[in-house]
Amino acid sequence: MAVEITGVVKHSPAGKAHIKKGDKLLSINGHEISDVLDYMFYSAYDELDISFERREKHFEKHIRKSDYDDLGLEFSSFLMDEKHSCRNKCVFCFIDQMPPGMRETLYFKDDDARLSFLQGNYVTLTNLSDSDVERIIEMRLSMNISVHTTDPELRCIMMNNRFAGEKLRYLKMLADNDISMNCQIVLCPGLNDKDQLRKTLDDLEKLMPNIQSVAVVPVGLTKFREGLYPLRTFTPEESAEAIRIIEEKQKVCLEKYGTRMVFASDEFYLNADMELPDTESYEDYPQYENGVGLIRSLSDEFYEALVRWEDGAAQGEISLATGKLAFPLMKELAAAAEKKFPQRKIQVYEIINHFFGETITVAGLITAGDLTEQLKGKSLGETLLLPKAMLMADGPVFLDDMTVSDVENILSVKVRAVPNNGKELLRAMLGKC
């Protein structure tokens, strides 16, 4: 496969070798280059034989450089080809629960092993072949894997893919070759919970220590589920039962391996009205991006910063809006800041998700429409603080395509997006940023 070179970094090894924009890369040290993983892996060495085409003529260049120095070639896309889309139709898939009319990129389901290594995306293994797994092993790539269940028949049902069960064998192949894996389980009541969850955790324990961590998160259901598999949310009692199963396995793994392996997301504890685990129980927060320990981490950072804060606080009033899940904590933190700095007033507002449905409680899925509708006419002070998770990663845009500027104009208030960091939240509350 020939990959077109769209740019060459000036003074780079490739530039010094007179490789040019428009040339087509064929191979490095005899290895065909088909995507970014091939390029990164085979170009890492200090001596390279580069094979490329220019105007249909074949050329060879020998390049010497330091190990792991960038070769200096640029391509039209980050992956050097198209993203691999998902072949499943999981019964719990959030994208299938999206309303029509939103931007096209929100409907794309990726299931790309390369993005698992490069960006931490989770993959189901159903896109992989034996040769793909062999390449992962050769390149020593860590993987993030959506397991959901280790029962082959149930996995086929949950993913609506007849190959989903047999692909579980790749977990053992990867573990047998010392590939590190982080796993996630989207738990659905009546499907893969209770005894099925116990079985899945028992099976994953057998792959220790190459299973680094497992996150268990509850299924998220929007109001747009017409014609989809009949699912429901967890009751408080069912959430508590899931926590008990997870904590039982934590004790076993901690004793055997020195790590808890499996962690329940914050949502389970809040839904069960149970106290969150202490800081130590989250170890080094290996599943933070899956919503495991977000609240504990934010709270710890906030109170540590508050104790040490000596810079005072601005006078006046500000406001903060968040989702139902984080609202109690934000109220608590705002009250703690006001107690230490009474000249600063912080009004906290809970935003109910009418767009996706009230069962969606995380701040990251709140739209600007819900935000402005519920805050219009409220006392917002000089600045409205919002979790940065409400905005798209590539700019100040909400899920419904409204921008931060749109919200500022509608509510007549300055808006500031705050990252999920306790110290930064305190600084924003006190007007010191």
C-alpha positions in Angstrom: 0.0 0.0 0.0 1.4 3.4 -1.0 0.7 6.3 1.4 1.0 9.8 -0.1 3.3 12.2 1.8 1.6 15.5 2.2 4.5 17.3 3.9 8.1 17.0 5.0 9.4 18.8 8.1 12.2 21.1 7.3 15.7 19.9 8.5 14.2 16.6 9.5 15.9 13.3 8.6 13.5 12.8 5.7 14.0 16.4 4.6 17.7 16.0 4.6 17.3 12.9 2.5 15.4 15.0 -0.1 12.1 13.1 0.3 9.4 15.5 -1.0 5.7 16.4 -0.6 3.8 14.3 -3.1 6.0 11.3 -2.9 4.4 8.0 -1.9 5.8 6.0 1.0 6.0 2.3 0.2 8.1 0.6 3.0 10.6 1.2 5.8 13.3 -1.5 6.3 11.3 -3.8 4.0 8.0 -3.5 6.0 5.0 -2.2 4.1 3.5 0.9 5.7 -0.3 0.9 5.8 -1.1 3.2 8.7 0.3 5.2 11.6 1.2 2.3 13.7 3.4 0.8 11.0 5.0 4.2 10.5 5.6 4.9 14.2 7.0 1.4 14.9 9.2 0.8 11.9 10.6 4.4 11.7 11.8 4.3 15.4 15.1 2.8 14.6 18.4 4.6 14.0 19.0 3.2 10.5 16.2 3.2 7.9 15.9 2.0 4.3 13.1 4.1 2.9 11.3 2.9 -0.2 9.1 5.5 -2.0 7.6 6.5 -5.4 7.9 9.8 -7.2 6.0 10.2 -10.4 5.7 6.4 -10.7 9.4 5.9 -10.4 10.8 3.9 -7.5 13.5 5.3 -5.2 15.4 4.1 -2.2 17.0 6.2 0.6 19.2 5.1 3.5 18.7 7.4 6.5 20.6 7.5 9.8 19.1 9.2 12.8 18.9 8.8 16.6 16.5 6.1 17.9 12.9 7.4 18.2 13.7 10.7 16.5 10.8 11.7 14.3 11.5 10.8 10.6 9.7 14.0 9.6 7.0 12.8 7.2 3.5 14.2 7.3 0.3 12.6 5.9 -3.3 13.7 5.1 -4.7 12.2 8.2 -3.5 11.3 11.7 -4.1 7.6 11.1 -2.9 7.7 7.5 -6.2 6.1 6.4 -9.9 6.0 7.4 -11.0 5.3 11.0 -12.4 1.8 11.5 -16.1 1.9 12.3 -17.9 -0.4 14.6 -19.4 -3.6 13.2 -21.7 -4.1 16.2 -25.2 -2.9 17.1 -24.9 -3.1 20.8 -28.2 -3.1 22.7 -26.9 -0.3 25.0 -25.1 1.8 22.3 -25.5 5.5 23.2 -25.1 6.6 19.6 -28.2 4.6 18.6 -30.1 6.6 21.2 -29.2 10.0 19.7 -32.0 12.1 18.2 -31.9 12.9 14.4 -30.6 16.1 13.1 -27.4 16.5 15.0 -23.9 16.9 13.4 -22.8 14.0 11.4 -19.7 13.3 13.5 -21.8 12.5 16.5 -23.2 9.4 14.8 -19.9 7.8 13.9 -19.1 4.7 15.9 -15.4 4.0 16.0 -13.9 0.6 16.9 -10.3 1.2 16.0 -7.5 -0.6 17.7 -5.0 2.0 16.7 -7.0 4.7 18.5 -7.1 2.4 21.6 -3.3 2.6 21.8 -2.9 6.2 20.7 -5.8 7.9 22.4 -7.2 5.5 24.9 -10.4 4.6 23.0 -12.1 1.3 23.9 -12.5 -1.4 21.3 -14.6 -4.5 21.2 -12.1 -6.8 19.3 -14.8 -7.6 16.7 -12.9 -5.6 14.1 -9.7 -7.6 14.6 -8.2 -10.6 12.8 -5.5 -12.9 14.0 -3.0 -10.9 12.0 -4.1 -7.7 13.7 -3.6 -9.3 17.1 -0.2 -10.6 16.0 0.8 -7.0 15.0 -0.4 -5.7 18.4 1.8 -8.3 20.1 4.8 -7.6 17.9 4.5 -3.9 18.6 3.8 -4.4 22.3 0.8 -2.1 22.2 -1.3 -1.7 25.3 -5.1 -2.0 24.7 -8.4 -0.7 26.1 -11.1 -3.3 25.6 -14.9 -3.2 25.9 -15.6 -6.7 27.3 -19.1 -6.4 28.8 -19.4 -10.1 29.4 -17.1 -13.2 29.0 -20.1 -15.4 28.2 -19.7 -15.9 24.4 -23.5 -16.4 23.7 -24.5 -13.4 25.8 -21.8 -11.3 24.2 -23.2 -12.1 20.8 -26.7 -11.0 22.0 -25.5 -7.8 23.7 -23.4 -6.8 20.6 -25.8 -8.1 17.9 -22.7 -9.6 16.3 -22.4 -13.4 15.8 -18.6 -13.1 16.0 -18.5 -11.2 19.3 -18.2 -14.3 21.4 -15.4 -16.0 19.5 -13.3 -12.8 19.6 -13.0 -13.2 23.4 -10.1 -15.6 22.7 -8.0 -12.5 21.8 -8.1 -11.5 25.5 -6.1 -14.7 26.3 -3.8 -14.3 23.3 -2.9 -10.8 24.5 -2.5 -11.8 28.1 -0.3 -14.8 27.2 2.0 -12.4 25.4 2.1 -9.9 28.3 0.1 -7.2 26.6 -1.4 -4.7 29.1 -5.1 -4.3 29.0 -7.7 -2.0 30.6 -11.2 -3.2 30.3 -14.7 -1.8 30.7 -18.1 -3.4 31.3 -21.3 -1.5 30.5 -23.7 -3.2 33.0 -27.3 -3.7 32.0 -29.9 -4.9 34.5 -31.2 -8.3 33.7 -28.5 -9.1 31.1 -24.9 -9.1 32.3 -25.3 -8.2 36.0 -25.5 -10.4 39.1 -24.1 -13.9 38.4 -23.0 -12.9 34.9 -21.0 -10.1 36.4 -19.4 -12.5 38.9 -18.5 -14.8 36.0 -17.0 -12.0 33.9 -14.9 -10.7 36.8 -13.7 -14.2 37.7 -12.7 -14.8 34.0 -10.8 -11.5 33.9 -9.1 -12.2 37.1 -7.5 -15.3 35.4 -5.8 -12.9 33.0 -4.0 -11.0 35.8 -1.6 -9.3 36.0 -2.0 -8.3 32.3 -5.5 -7.0 33.0 -4.4 -3.6 34.6 -7.9 -2.4 35.5 -11.6 -2.9 34.9 -14.3 -0.3 35.0 -18.0 -1.2 35.6 -20.4 1.5 34.5 -24.2 1.5 34.4 -26.0 1.6 31.0 -27.0 5.1 30.0 -30.5 5.4 28.5 -31.9 8.4 26.6 -35.5 8.9 25.8 -34.8 8.1 22.1 -35.1 4.3 22.3 -38.1 3.6 20.1 -37.6 0.2 18.4 -34.5 -0.6 20.4 -33.8 -3.5 22.8 -35.9 -3.1 26.0 -33.5 -1.9 28.7 -34.1 0.0 31.9 -31.9 1.9 34.5 -30.6 0.3 37.7 -32.7 0.7 40.9 -30.8 1.8 44.0 -31.0 -1.7 45.3 -29.5 -3.2 42.1 -26.7 -0.6 42.2 -25.9 -1.6 45.7 -25.8 -5.2 44.7 -23.4 -4.5 41.8 -21.2 -2.6 44.2 -21.1 -5.5 46.6 -20.1 -7.9 43.8 -17.3 -5.5 42.7 -16.0 -4.9 46.2 -15.9 -8.6 46.9 -13.7 -9.1 43.9 -11.6 -6.1 44.9 -10.8 -7.8 48.2 -9.7 -11.0 46.5 -7.5 -9.3 43.9 -6.0 -6.9 46.5 -4.9 -9.9 48.6 -3.6 -11.9 45.6 -2.1 -9.3 43.3 -1.8 -6.1 45.4 -4.3 -4.3 43.2 -8.1 -4.2 43.3 -8.4 -4.7 39.5 -12.1 -3.7 39.2 -13.8 -0.4 40.1 -17.4 0.8 40.1 -18.2 4.1 38.5 -19.3 7.0 40.7 -22.8 6.7 39.3 -23.4 3.3 41.0 -22.5 4.8 44.5 -24.7 7.9 44.0 -27.6 5.9 42.7 -27.3 3.5 45.6 -27.0 6.5 48.0 -23.8 5.0 49.3 -20.7 6.8 50.4 -17.9 6.9 47.8 -14.8 4.9 48.6 -11.8 6.7 50.2 -9.0 8.0 48.1 -6.7 5.0 48.6 -9.4 2.7 47.2 -9.0 4.3 43.8 -5.3 3.5 43.7 -3.8 5.7 40.9 -7.2 6.3 39.3 -6.7 4.0 36.3 -10.3 4.3 35.2 -10.7 8.1 35.7 -11.9 8.7 32.1 -14.6 6.1 32.7 -16.1 8.1 35.5 -14.4 6.1 38.3 -13.2 8.4 41.1 -14.0 11.7 39.4 -15.9 13.0 42.3 -13.5 11.7 45.0 -10.5 13.2 43.1 -12.2 16.5 42.5 -13.3 16.8 46.1 -9.8 15.9 47.5 -8.1 18.4 45.2 -10.6 21.1 46.1 -10.3 20.7 49.9 -6.5 20.5 49.7 -6.4 23.7 47.8 -8.9 25.4 50.1 -6.9 24.6 53.2 -3.8 26.1 51.7 -5.5 29.1 50.0 -4.1 32.4 51.3 -4.8 34.7 48.3 -8.3 35.8 49.5 -11.3 35.9 47.2 -13.0 38.5 45.0 -16.2 40.1 46.2 -19.5 39.7 44.5 -21.6 36.8 43.2 -21.0 34.2 40.6 -22.9 31.1 39.6 -22.2 27.5 38.6 -24.3 25.0 36.7 -23.9 21.3 36.5 -25.8 18.0 36.0 -27.8 16.1 38.6 -25.0 13.7 39.3 -22.5 16.3 40.4 -25.0 18.8 41.9 -24.8 17.7 45.6 -21.0 17.8 45.5 -20.9 21.3 43.8 -23.3 22.6 46.5 -21.1 21.2 49.2 -17.9 22.7 47.7 -19.5 26.1 47.1 -20.7 26.2 50.7 -17.2 25.4 51.9 -15.7 28.2 49.8 -18.3 30.7 51.1 -17.7 29.7 54.7 -14.0 30.6 54.4 -14.6 33.6 52.2 -18.1 35.0 53.1 -17.6 38.0 50.8 -17.9 35.7 47.9 -21.4 34.3 47.0 -21.6 31.2 44.8 -25.0 30.1 43.5 -25.1 26.5 42.2 -27.8 25.4 39.8 -28.9 21.8 38.9 -29.6 21.3 35.2 -32.1 18.6 34.3 -31.5 16.9 31.0 -34.7 17.3 29.0 -32.9 16.9 25.7 -31.8 13.3 26.2 -34.1 12.5 29.1 -34.0 12.8 32.8 -32.2 9.5 33.3 -29.1 11.1 31.8 -27.5 12.9 34.8 -23.9 13.6 33.8 -22.8 17.2 33.0 -21.1 16.2 29.8 -24.4 15.5 28.0 -26.1 18.8 28.9 -27.0 20.9 25.9 -27.0 24.7 25.7 -30.7 24.6 25.0 -31.4 23.0 28.4 -28.9 25.2 30.1 -30.3 28.5 28.8 -33.9 27.4 29.2 -33.4 26.6 32.9 -31.1 29.5 33.8 -33.0 32.3 32.0 -34.1 34.8 34.6 -32.0 33.3 37.4 -29.5 35.3 39.4 -26.2 34.4 37.7 -23.8 37.1 39.1 -20.8 38.3 37.1 -19.8 34.9 35.7 -21.4 31.5 35.0 -19.0 28.6 35.6 -19.6 25.4 33.6 -17.8 22.1 33.6 -15.5 21.9 30.5 -17.0 18.5 29.8 -20.2 20.2 28.5 -18.2 21.4 25.5 -16.9 19.5 22.5 -13.2 18.7 22.6 -12.5 20.6 19.4 -13.9 24.0 20.5 -16.4 26.0 22.6 -19.4 24.2 21.1 -22.2 22.3 23.0 -23.7 19.1 21.8 -26.6 21.0 20.1 -24.2 23.1 18.1 -24.8 26.3 20.2 -21.6 28.1 21.2 -20.4 29.6 24.5 -21.0 33.0 22.8 -24.6 32.0 22.1 -25.1 31.2 25.8 -23.5 34.4 26.9 -25.7 36.5 24.6 -28.9 34.7 25.7 -28.2 34.8 29.5 -26.3 38.2 29.5 -23.4 36.8 31.5 -19.8 35.9 31.0 -19.3 32.1 30.8 -16.2 30.2 31.8 -15.6 26.5 31.3 -13.7 24.9 34.1 -11.7 21.7 33.8 -12.4 18.8 36.2 -9.7 19.8 38.6 -10.4 20.8 42.2 -7.8 23.6 42.4 -8.9 25.1 39.2 -12.5 25.0 40.4 -11.6 26.8 43.6 -9.7 29.5 41.7 -12.7 30.0 39.4 -15.1 30.2 42.3 -13.0 32.8 44.1 -12.5 34.9 40.9 -8.7 34.3 40.8 -8.3 33.2 37.2 
